[in-house]
């Protein structure tokens, strides 16, 4: 028996589904569900949303010199502006997690992305540093909603046997967003920083497509007592035997929606602490390098335009990383692939830190990009699967909050290291240690491949 079969809960029979008195978990309805055109459209809608998220989180990094010159700010003030988006996401994640478990996945996407678009548009007209700083922080708070719910939302709509592979594919929206950020900066010109921010605001209109193509999660609908709507959604998704099922028999775990107490109690509490630590370490290991990559490359003699090209090529190498991780996680599970990819990324980081030629810089960066982003795809999938549906949004958001704390602190700490002439190699190696620690803590998190969502 394979690990996938061992972990899988038996799907209900047609006869069992036909008995209105029986209780049927929503998760069990996804075992025999085929992959359909509806799932593909859902994937496209949420894939583009993730690309927009990536674009927004990276765009200011590429136009930072223009912002510094345009608003006449110091390097320290510029660092605060870059960190402001992430700083806003910390309380945003803690707020939107329980909100998504109470108002629903689709409503969270709508209000979050729409609010972000309005505030970002206002920020593009900032006459001074103070206003840009505030609008970036508020935009981060609002943007945290869609960032924290994209993966759990997608997973709650996917067949069990396709969930791992497709959720990792969703993560491949990250390099697309990175390429968009590079492309728009190159198209508008790095000096046109206001135009780049306006483009980010306009992208929020994609929320209209999400509302049209992506149905509300049946898990959430049952939790709110809207079982008839949940059954309609399951039929739309192609659930086997849904026609013979009584809507009133659908059930989800009896946990209070958005409950922090449930999240930190007993076995679930131990998992929460572990995934929070892994999120912090992994995010530091990735963002600590990415935020300062142009500066680090400058120390090795690359111009600003060459650094953009370097980032674009690195993004291209992320795509096969996601594809390979997607295929392997469906075959070998989350834990083995995540730990293996993180350690391989750390090896790439070590090679990058000790590179003595431009060719070696490229090789090290490409290995780092391939494995670290493949690992991110598996991790984003894994975290959403370890929680029951009433607290899935909250559990994911707590981990996401750990990421944003690392995102906020890491740029400043790495900046201090660089300011004190720590050097290229020692700085990259310091960051690399966080990847090794990530793999160590991830080993004790339970496997979820092939299991139905609770």
C-alpha positions as CSV (number, residue, x, y, z in Angstrom):
1,X,0.0,0.0,0.0
2,X,1.3,3.4,-1.0
3,X,1.7,6.3,1.5
4,X,-1.0,8.1,-0.4
5,X,-3.5,5.2,0.0
6,X,-2.6,4.7,3.7
7,X,-3.4,8.3,4.5
8,X,-6.6,8.5,2.5
9,X,-10.0,8.2,4.2
10,X,-12.4,5.9,2.5
11,X,-14.9,7.7,0.3
12,X,-18.6,7.1,1.1
13,X,-20.6,4.6,-1.1
14,X,-23.5,5.7,-3.2
15,X,-25.8,3.8,-0.8
16,X,-24.5,5.6,2.2
17,X,-24.8,9.0,0.5
18,X,-28.4,8.2,-0.3
19,X,-29.4,7.9,3.3
20,X,-30.5,11.3,4.4
21,X,-29.9,10.4,8.1
22,X,-26.3,9.8,7.5
23,X,-23.6,12.4,8.2
24,X,-21.2,12.9,5.4
25,X,-18.1,15.0,5.7
26,X,-17.6,17.6,3.0
27,X,-14.0,16.4,2.6
28,X,-15.1,12.9,1.7
29,X,-17.0,14.3,-1.4
30,X,-13.7,15.2,-3.0
31,X,-12.2,11.7,-3.2
32,X,-13.9,10.5,-6.3
33,X,-14.4,14.0,-7.8
34,X,-12.9,14.3,-11.3
35,X,-10.8,17.3,-12.4
36,X,-13.1,19.5,-14.5
37,X,-13.1,22.6,-16.6
38,X,-14.5,24.4,-13.6
39,X,-11.4,23.6,-11.6
40,X,-9.1,24.9,-14.4
41,X,-11.0,28.2,-14.5
42,X,-10.7,28.5,-10.7
43,X,-7.0,27.7,-11.0
44,X,-6.5,30.4,-13.6
45,X,-8.3,33.0,-11.6
46,X,-6.3,32.4,-8.4
47,X,-3.0,31.9,-10.3
48,X,-3.3,35.4,-11.6
49,X,-4.2,36.7,-8.1
50,X,-1.0,35.1,-6.8
51,X,1.0,36.7,-9.7
52,X,-0.4,40.1,-8.7
53,X,0.6,39.5,-5.1
54,X,4.2,38.7,-6.1
55,X,4.3,41.7,-8.4
56,X,3.2,44.0,-5.7
57,X,5.6,42.7,-3.1
58,X,8.6,43.0,-5.4
59,X,7.8,46.1,-7.5
60,X,9.0,48.7,-5.1
61,X,12.4,46.9,-4.8
62,X,13.0,47.5,-8.5
63,X,12.1,51.2,-8.5
64,X,13.6,52.0,-5.1
65,X,16.4,54.3,-6.5
66,X,13.7,56.4,-8.3
67,X,11.6,56.7,-5.2
68,X,14.7,57.7,-3.2
69,X,15.6,60.4,-5.7
70,X,12.0,61.5,-6.4
71,X,11.0,62.1,-2.8
72,X,14.6,63.0,-1.7
73,X,14.7,60.4,1.1
74,X,17.7,58.8,2.8
75,X,18.6,55.1,2.3
76,X,17.2,54.4,5.8
77,X,13.9,56.0,5.0
78,X,13.7,54.1,1.8
79,X,14.2,50.9,3.7
80,X,11.2,51.8,5.9
81,X,9.1,52.4,2.8
82,X,10.0,48.9,1.5
83,X,9.3,47.3,4.8
84,X,6.0,49.3,5.3
85,X,4.0,46.9,3.1
86,X,5.2,43.9,5.1
87,X,4.7,45.7,8.4
88,X,1.1,46.4,7.5
89,X,0.6,42.7,6.6
90,X,1.5,41.6,10.2
91,X,-1.7,42.9,11.8
92,X,-3.5,42.4,8.5
93,X,-2.8,38.7,8.6
94,X,-4.0,38.3,12.2
95,X,-7.2,40.3,11.3
96,X,-8.0,38.7,8.0
97,X,-7.5,35.1,9.1
98,X,-10.5,35.0,11.5
99,X,-12.4,37.3,9.1
100,X,-12.1,34.8,6.2
101,X,-13.3,32.0,8.5
102,X,-16.4,34.2,9.4
103,X,-17.4,36.1,6.2
104,X,-16.2,33.5,3.6
105,X,-13.3,33.0,1.2
106,X,-14.8,34.9,-1.7
107,X,-15.8,37.9,0.3
108,X,-12.4,38.1,1.8
109,X,-10.8,38.1,-1.7
110,X,-13.2,40.8,-2.8
111,X,-12.8,43.3,0.0
112,X,-9.1,42.7,0.4
113,X,-8.1,43.2,-3.2
114,X,-10.5,46.0,-3.9
115,X,-9.4,48.0,-0.8
116,X,-5.8,47.4,-1.6
117,X,-6.3,48.8,-5.1
118,X,-7.9,52.0,-3.9
119,X,-5.2,52.7,-1.2
120,X,-2.4,51.9,-3.6
121,X,-3.8,54.3,-6.2
122,X,-4.0,57.1,-3.6
123,X,-0.4,56.2,-2.6
124,X,0.9,56.7,-6.2
125,X,0.1,60.4,-5.8
126,X,2.0,60.8,-2.5
127,X,3.6,64.3,-2.4
128,X,6.0,63.3,0.3
129,X,7.7,60.4,2.1
130,X,5.3,60.4,5.1
131,X,2.2,59.8,2.9
132,X,3.8,57.1,0.9
133,X,4.9,55.3,4.1
134,X,1.4,55.4,5.5
135,X,-0.4,54.3,2.3
136,X,2.1,51.4,1.8
137,X,1.4,50.2,5.4
138,X,-2.4,50.4,5.0
139,X,-2.2,48.7,1.6
140,X,-0.2,45.9,3.2
141,X,-2.9,45.5,5.9
142,X,-5.6,45.3,3.2
143,X,-3.6,43.1,0.9
144,X,-3.0,40.5,3.6
145,X,-6.5,39.2,3.2
146,X,-6.1,37.8,-0.3
147,X,-2.5,36.7,0.5
148,X,-3.6,34.6,3.4
149,X,-6.6,32.9,1.8
150,X,-5.5,32.1,-1.8
151,X,-4.1,28.7,-1.0
152,X,-6.6,27.5,1.5
153,X,-9.4,28.7,-0.8
154,X,-8.0,26.8,-3.8
155,X,-7.4,23.6,-1.8
156,X,-11.0,23.6,-0.5
157,X,-12.2,23.3,-4.1
158,X,-9.9,20.6,-5.5
159,X,-10.2,16.8,-5.8
160,X,-8.0,14.9,-3.2
161,X,-5.8,13.2,-5.8
162,X,-5.1,16.4,-7.7
163,X,-4.8,18.8,-4.7
164,X,-1.1,18.6,-4.1
165,X,0.0,18.9,-7.7
166,X,-2.4,21.7,-8.6
167,X,-1.8,23.8,-5.4
168,X,1.9,23.7,-6.1
169,X,1.3,24.8,-9.7
170,X,-0.7,27.7,-8.2
171,X,2.5,28.8,-6.5
172,X,4.1,29.2,-9.9
173,X,2.2,32.5,-10.1
174,X,5.1,33.9,-8.0
175,X,7.7,34.0,-10.8
176,X,5.1,35.3,-13.3
177,X,4.5,38.3,-10.9
178,X,8.3,38.7,-10.5
179,X,8.6,38.9,-14.3
180,X,5.7,41.3,-14.5
181,X,7.4,43.6,-11.9
182,X,10.7,43.5,-13.9
183,X,8.9,44.0,-17.2
184,X,6.7,46.9,-16.1
185,X,9.7,48.6,-14.5
186,X,11.7,48.2,-17.8
187,X,8.7,49.3,-19.9
188,X,7.8,52.4,-17.9
189,X,11.4,53.1,-16.9
190,X,12.6,52.8,-13.3
191,X,12.3,56.6,-12.9
192,X,8.5,56.5,-13.5
193,X,7.9,55.0,-10.1
194,X,4.4,56.5,-9.8
195,X,3.3,54.8,-13.0
196,X,4.6,51.5,-11.7
197,X,2.5,51.9,-8.5
198,X,-0.6,52.9,-10.5
199,X,-0.2,49.8,-12.6
200,X,-0.3,47.7,-9.4
201,X,-3.5,49.4,-8.3
202,X,-5.2,48.8,-11.7
203,X,-4.3,45.1,-11.4
204,X,-6.7,44.8,-8.4
205,X,-9.6,44.9,-10.9
206,X,-8.9,41.2,-11.4
207,X,-11.1,40.6,-8.3
208,X,-14.1,40.8,-10.8
209,X,-12.8,37.6,-12.5
210,X,-12.4,35.9,-9.1
211,X,-16.0,36.7,-8.2
212,X,-17.3,35.3,-11.5
213,X,-15.2,32.1,-11.8
214,X,-14.5,31.0,-8.2
215,X,-17.4,29.6,-6.1
216,X,-17.5,29.9,-2.4
217,X,-15.9,27.1,-0.4
218,X,-18.5,24.3,0.4
219,X,-16.6,23.8,3.7
220,X,-17.4,27.3,4.7
221,X,-21.0,27.2,3.5
222,X,-21.7,24.1,5.6
223,X,-20.0,25.7,8.6
224,X,-22.4,28.6,8.2
225,X,-25.5,26.4,7.9
226,X,-25.9,27.1,4.1
227,X,-26.0,23.4,3.2
228,X,-28.1,23.8,0.1
229,X,-25.6,26.2,-1.4
230,X,-22.8,23.9,-0.5
231,X,-24.5,21.0,-2.3
232,X,-25.0,23.1,-5.3
233,X,-21.3,24.0,-5.3
234,X,-20.3,20.4,-4.9
235,X,-22.5,19.5,-7.9
236,X,-20.9,22.3,-9.9
237,X,-17.5,20.9,-9.0
238,X,-18.5,17.5,-10.2
239,X,-18.6,15.6,-6.9
240,X,-19.5,11.9,-7.4
241,X,-22.9,10.9,-6.0
242,X,-23.8,14.5,-5.2
243,X,-27.2,14.1,-6.9
244,X,-28.1,11.4,-4.3
245,X,-27.0,13.4,-1.3
246,X,-29.2,15.2,1.2
247,X,-27.8,18.7,1.8
248,X,-28.7,18.4,5.5
249,X,-26.3,15.4,5.9
250,X,-23.2,17.5,5.0
251,X,-20.9,18.2,7.9
252,X,-17.6,19.8,8.9
253,X,-15.6,19.6,12.2
254,X,-17.3,21.2,15.1
255,X,-14.7,23.9,15.9
256,X,-15.6,27.5,16.5
257,X,-14.8,29.5,13.3
258,X,-11.7,31.6,13.6
259,X,-11.0,30.5,17.2
260,X,-7.5,31.4,18.3
261,X,-8.0,29.2,21.4
262,X,-8.6,26.1,19.2
263,X,-5.5,26.9,17.1
264,X,-3.2,26.9,20.1
265,X,-4.7,24.0,22.1
266,X,-3.4,20.4,22.3
267,X,-1.9,18.7,19.2
268,X,-3.1,21.5,16.9
269,X,-1.3,24.0,19.2
270,X,2.0,22.1,18.8
271,X,1.6,22.1,15.0
272,X,0.8,25.8,15.0
273,X,4.0,26.7,16.9
274,X,6.0,24.5,14.5
275,X,4.6,25.9,11.3
276,X,5.0,29.4,12.7
277,X,8.7,28.8,13.4
278,X,9.2,27.3,9.9
279,X,7.4,30.2,8.2
280,X,9.7,32.7,10.0
281,X,12.9,30.8,9.3
282,X,12.0,30.0,5.7
283,X,10.9,33.6,4.9
284,X,14.0,35.0,6.4
285,X,16.2,32.7,4.4
286,X,14.4,33.7,1.2
287,X,13.6,37.4,1.6
288,X,16.8,38.3,3.4
289,X,18.6,37.5,0.2
290,X,15.9,38.7,-2.3
291,X,15.5,42.2,-0.8
292,X,19.2,43.0,-1.0
293,X,20.0,41.0,-4.1
294,X,20.6,44.1,-6.4
295,X,22.9,45.6,-3.8
296,X,24.8,42.3,-3.3
297,X,25.2,41.9,-7.0
298,X,26.4,45.5,-7.3
299,X,29.2,44.5,-4.9
300,X,30.2,41.9,-7.5
301,X,30.3,44.4,-10.3
302,X,26.8,44.1,-11.9
303,X,25.1,47.3,-13.0
304,X,21.5,48.1,-12.1
305,X,20.2,47.0,-15.5
306,X,22.3,43.8,-15.3
307,X,20.8,43.1,-11.9
308,X,17.3,43.4,-13.4
309,X,18.2,40.9,-16.1
310,X,19.7,38.6,-13.4
311,X,16.5,38.7,-11.5
312,X,14.4,38.0,-14.6
313,X,16.5,35.0,-15.6
314,X,16.3,33.7,-12.0
315,X,12.5,34.0,-12.1
316,X,12.5,31.8,-15.2
317,X,14.4,29.1,-13.3
318,X,11.8,29.2,-10.6
319,X,9.1,27.8,-13.0
320,X,10.7,24.3,-13.5
321,X,11.3,24.3,-9.7
322,X,7.6,24.5,-9.1
323,X,6.7,22.0,-11.9
324,X,9.2,19.4,-10.5
325,X,8.0,19.9,-6.9
326,X,4.4,19.6,-8.1
327,X,5.0,16.2,-9.7
328,X,7.2,14.9,-6.8
329,X,4.9,16.0,-3.9
330,X,2.0,14.0,-5.4
331,X,4.2,11.0,-5.6
332,X,6.3,11.1,-2.4
333,X,4.4,13.5,-0.1
334,X,4.9,17.0,1.3
335,X,7.6,16.3,3.9
336,X,10.2,14.5,1.9
337,X,10.1,17.0,-1.0
338,X,10.0,20.1,1.1
339,X,12.9,19.1,3.3
340,X,14.9,17.9,0.3
341,X,14.3,21.0,-1.7
342,X,15.1,23.4,1.2
343,X,18.5,21.6,1.8
344,X,19.2,21.7,-2.0
345,X,18.4,25.5,-1.9
346,X,20.8,25.9,1.0
347,X,23.5,24.2,-1.0
348,X,22.8,26.6,-3.9
349,X,23.1,29.5,-1.5
350,X,26.5,28.2,-0.3
351,X,27.7,28.0,-3.8
352,X,26.4,31.5,-4.6
353,X,28.1,32.9,-1.5
354,X,31.5,31.5,-2.6
355,X,31.2,32.3,-6.3
356,X,34.3,33.9,-7.8
357,X,33.1,34.4,-11.3
358,X,29.9,35.8,-13.0
359,X,29.1,32.3,-14.3
360,X,29.3,30.8,-10.8
361,X,27.0,33.6,-9.5
362,X,24.4,32.6,-12.1
363,X,24.7,28.9,-11.4
364,X,24.4,29.4,-7.6
365,X,21.4,31.8,-8.0
366,X,19.6,29.5,-10.4
367,X,20.0,26.4,-8.1
368,X,18.8,28.6,-5.2
369,X,15.8,29.8,-7.3
370,X,14.9,26.4,-8.6
371,X,14.8,24.6,-5.2
372,X,13.7,27.4,-2.9
373,X,10.6,28.3,-4.9
374,X,9.8,24.7,-5.5
375,X,9.9,24.3,-1.7
376,X,7.7,27.4,-1.3
377,X,5.1,25.8,-3.5
378,X,5.0,22.6,-1.4
379,X,5.0,24.6,1.9
380,X,2.1,26.8,0.9
381,X,0.1,23.7,0.0
382,X,1.1,21.8,3.2
383,X,0.2,24.6,5.7
384,X,-3.3,24.9,4.3
385,X,-3.9,21.1,4.7
386,X,-3.0,20.7,8.4
387,X,-6.0,22.6,9.8
388,X,-9.7,21.8,10.0
389,X,-11.9,24.1,7.8
390,X,-13.3,26.3,10.6
391,X,-9.8,27.5,11.5
392,X,-8.0,26.9,8.2
393,X,-7.9,30.5,7.2
394,X,-6.8,31.6,10.7
395,X,-4.1,28.9,10.9
396,X,-2.7,29.9,7.5
397,X,-2.8,33.6,8.4
398,X,-0.8,33.0,11.7
399,X,1.9,31.3,9.7
400,X,1.8,34.1,7.1
401,X,2.2,36.6,10.0
402,X,5.4,34.8,10.9
403,X,6.6,35.3,7.3
404,X,5.8,39.0,7.4
405,X,7.7,39.4,10.7
406,X,10.7,38.0,9.0
407,X,10.1,40.1,5.9
408,X,10.0,43.2,8.1
409,X,13.1,42.4,10.2
410,X,15.4,40.7,7.7
411,X,16.0,43.7,5.3
412,X,17.1,45.8,8.3
413,X,19.4,43.2,9.8
414,X,20.9,42.4,6.4
415,X,21.3,46.1,5.7
416,X,23.2,46.5,9.0
417,X,25.5,43.6,8.1
418,X,26.2,45.2,4.8
419,X,26.7,48.6,6.4
420,X,29.3,47.2,8.7
421,X,31.2,45.7,5.8
422,X,30.4,42.1,6.6
423,X,31.0,41.3,2.9
424,X,29.1,39.4,0.3
425,X,30.0,35.9,1.2
426,X,29.5,36.2,5.0
427,X,26.2,37.9,4.5
428,X,24.8,35.3,2.2
429,X,26.1,32.5,4.4
430,X,24.4,34.0,7.4
431,X,21.1,34.1,5.5
432,X,21.7,30.5,4.3
433,X,21.7,29.2,7.8
434,X,18.0,30.0,8.1
435,X,17.3,27.6,5.3
436,X,19.1,24.8,7.1
437,X,17.1,25.5,10.3
438,X,13.9,25.5,8.2
439,X,14.5,21.9,7.1
440,X,15.3,20.7,10.7
441,X,12.0,22.0,12.1
442,X,9.9,20.8,9.2
443,X,10.8,17.2,9.8
444,X,8.3,16.9,12.7
445,X,5.2,18.3,10.9
446,X,2.7,15.6,9.9
447,X,2.3,14.4,6.3
448,X,-0.9,15.4,4.5
449,X,-0.6,14.0,1.0
450,X,-3.6,11.9,0.0
451,X,-5.7,12.8,3.0
452,X,-9.1,14.5,2.8
453,X,-9.3,18.0,4.2
454,X,-11.2,18.2,7.6
